[in-house]
Amino acid sequence: MPKGPRGERRQADAIGRAVLIGKIATGEIEDGRDELSSAAAELGRMGGKKRAEKLTAERRTEIAREAAAKRWGQSSSTKGS
C-alpha cells in the first residue's frame, strides 16, 4: 500500500480512495491529519516569535519597508495593464 508524505497509508486505486473520502465525509472514520497540521502550525508560530525576538528594531523596519515596496510595486504595475 502506498504511503503519503507523513507516512500514512493510502489506497492505491481510485475506487479505494473514493470510498475512503466518502467514509470521512459521512463521519464513519476520522481524518487524523487535523492534529498534525495544528501541531505544525503551533511550531511555526513559535518559530516566528523567536525570530522576531532576535531581530533588531532597525532590521524589522528594513524588512517591513522591503515588503511594502514589493507589495505596492506589484499592485501598481498590474493596475496599468
Number of C-alpha atoms within 10 A of each C-alpha: 9 10 11 10 6 8 8 11 11 13 15 11 10 9 10 12 13 12 12 16 14 13 14 13 12 9 10 10 12 11 13 9 10 10 10 11 11 11 10 12 12 11 11 12 11 11 12 10 10 11 10 12 10 10 11 10 11 9 12 13 12 12 12 12 12 11 12 12 11 11 11 10 11 11 10 10 9 8 7 6 5
